[in-house]
Amino acid sequence: MNCKDVRELIPLYLYGELSFDQEELVEQHLAGCAECGAERARCEKLTSLLAQGEAGVSAELLARCRRDLAAAIEKERGRRGFGIALRAFWSRWVVSPPMWVRPAGALAMLALGFFGARLLPEDSPVLGPLARSSPPPVVGKVRLVDTTGSGEVRVQYDEIRPRELRGSFQDERIRRLLLAAASDPTDPGVRVESIDLLKERTADAEVRRALLDALRTDENAAVRLKALEALRPFAQDAETRKSLAQVLLTDKHAGVRIAAVELLANVREPDVAGVLQQLLHQEEDQYIRQRSLKALAEMKASYGTF
Amino acid sequence: MTEPGATLAIESGACASARLDACMDEAATIRAAQSGDPEAFERLVRCYDQQVLRLAMNLLRNADDARDIYQETFLRVYRNLGSFRFDCNFSTWLYRIATNLCLDQLRKRKVRRTEPATVDTEEGELNRLETVPEARPAGDPQRAVLNRELRSGIEQALNGLTPRERLVFELRHYQGMRLREIGEALGSSEEAAKNCLFRATQKMRQALGDFL
């Protein structure tokens, strides 16, 4: 062990954090090297000087913290108590009511439905859609999504039999159908096409939510990639960032993770640095690792520790 | 009863743990708290809260932030105590919560790159460096100047560390935790914590070279 090695180990030696063998080697060296002995003395002085860097905690501060905590816990207990009472009521009277209550409950529900329907006006928001001549579609399955030459959106879907609806993006029924198609579990092709069309409408919060859902949960990598591409302009948005981080850490498809790291690497936020550092512990893809390291270096964040 | 204004002599983690062992069985207390005994929960808080507050204060150097960390840490403990399964020491679990909260706060600050030189307290505005006790507050004026310069140097050196380096340094140097415990509390390895401590001490040594 040379002087350079020993000097690097002196702080850990003073903290008692070296292995038995390392400690033995350092002590042997220190016994015969005056310069390293002086460095050890300097490090010991540093340790004693650092005692002055400790912030004081006043008794008042501790007492105040305890008071605040007691109040917060009390509030939490009240909230929890109400929740428990509500759950008990629900379980006792709704989930498994006594036998004698059940027939009465069924009759009450029947009567409520019967008289309620008669009391409501025909154009009420509840009955209105049933009374209208052209009801909004109840989607069984979306078969096809595309655009026509004139800029209309065409969606083919099943109700009882396949039907076709044409209209602009502004048409609420088209919008609803596209959102339904984006999560149609039966056909990934339809989901990709729908998301491709929805990406023009990302100003709509519901559309963004659907894209985030697809990115996080869709089983098809092409759909997830399409959703990720559509969310590109929102990489700075906290919720999008969170979803991208989740994808980066958990998605099984390297292509999706690459797309996610490319997006996140340009976001200079501390939570992103944390995600990239965490990623370095588990990621096996060399490109993704290199990209993360580069991004961390650009953020002046350290790496390789946690 | 502690005198008002007095600085608490706060125990290290090992010492508090020993105190807890001496006065009660920790596992039994945790189980009682899990079953809703408020006094048991309070006993747990009292056994560890000084360490948590000191950790937060040392790392954040701001009484308001330290209070927030203290409250959030123990509220999370309260909410999640039911899911604590004794897979690790209670103190490790608690430190994991507190250190994650501190780390988040430090990372936010690193992005802002500004830290107020003063803090608002109940008694008015206070210079952060003055929250640090002086070795010899009165007497030799030259010594007092030197102490101020030293504290300022330490403050700058600590600010030069990354949030994780600072956290590991704090846990090892001021809280007296072993690197193995630090690794566990941070969900990392002992080796990683050692590397971090090594980098931190190198930086501190370099920054405070003039005082050695």
Chai-1 contact restraints between the chains, C-beta under 6 A:
chainA,res_idxA,chainB,res_idxB,connection_type,confidence,min_distance_angstrom,max_distance_angstrom,comment,restraint_id
A,P11,B,T201,contact,1.0,0.0,6.0,A-B,restraint_1
A,E17,B,L179,contact,1.0,0.0,6.0,A-B,restraint_2
A,R42,B,L212,contact,1.0,0.0,6.0,A-B,restraint_3
A,K45,B,L212,contact,1.0,0.0,6.0,A-B,restraint_4
A,L49,B,F211,contact,1.0,0.0,6.0,A-B,restraint_5
A,Q52,B,R151,contact,1.0,0.0,6.0,A-B,restraint_6
A,G53,B,I154,contact,1.0,0.0,6.0,A-B,restraint_7
A,E54,B,Y174,contact,1.0,0.0,6.0,A-B,restraint_8
A,A55,B,M57,contact,1.0,0.0,6.0,A-B,restraint_9
A,A55,B,N58,contact,1.0,0.0,6.0,A-B,restraint_10
A,A55,B,R61,contact,1.0,0.0,6.0,A-B,restraint_11
A,A55,B,T131,contact,1.0,0.0,6.0,A-B,restraint_12
A,A55,B,V132,contact,1.0,0.0,6.0,A-B,restraint_13
A,G56,B,T7,contact,1.0,0.0,6.0,A-B,restraint_14
A,G56,B,T131,contact,1.0,0.0,6.0,A-B,restraint_15
A,G56,B,P133,contact,1.0,0.0,6.0,A-B,restraint_16
A,V57,B,L8,contact,1.0,0.0,6.0,A-B,restraint_17
A,V57,B,L53,contact,1.0,0.0,6.0,A-B,restraint_18
A,V57,B,R54,contact,1.0,0.0,6.0,A-B,restraint_19
A,V57,B,M57,contact,1.0,0.0,6.0,A-B,restraint_20
A,A59,B,T2,contact,1.0,0.0,6.0,A-B,restraint_21
A,A59,B,A6,contact,1.0,0.0,6.0,A-B,restraint_22
A,A59,B,L8,contact,1.0,0.0,6.0,A-B,restraint_23
A,L61,B,A63,contact,1.0,0.0,6.0,A-B,restraint_24
A,L62,B,L53,contact,1.0,0.0,6.0,A-B,restraint_25
A,C65,B,L53,contact,1.0,0.0,6.0,A-B,restraint_26
A,C65,B,R67,contact,1.0,0.0,6.0,A-B,restraint_27
A,C65,B,Y70,contact,1.0,0.0,6.0,A-B,restraint_28
A,D68,B,Q71,contact,1.0,0.0,6.0,A-B,restraint_29
A,L69,B,Q71,contact,1.0,0.0,6.0,A-B,restraint_30
A,L69,B,F74,contact,1.0,0.0,6.0,A-B,restraint_31
A,A72,B,Q71,contact,1.0,0.0,6.0,A-B,restraint_32
A,A72,B,L75,contact,1.0,0.0,6.0,A-B,restraint_33
A,I73,B,Y78,contact,1.0,0.0,6.0,A-B,restraint_34
A,P270,B,R107,contact,1.0,0.0,6.0,A-B,restraint_35
A,P270,B,K108,contact,1.0,0.0,6.0,A-B,restraint_36
A,P270,B,V111,contact,1.0,0.0,6.0,A-B,restraint_37
A,S302,B,T162,contact,1.0,0.0,6.0,A-B,restraint_38
A,T305,B,R164,contact,1.0,0.0,6.0,A-B,restraint_39
A,T305,B,A192,contact,1.0,0.0,6.0,A-B,restraint_40
A,T305,B,C196,contact,1.0,0.0,6.0,A-B,restraint_41
A,F306,B,S188,contact,1.0,0.0,6.0,A-B,restraint_42
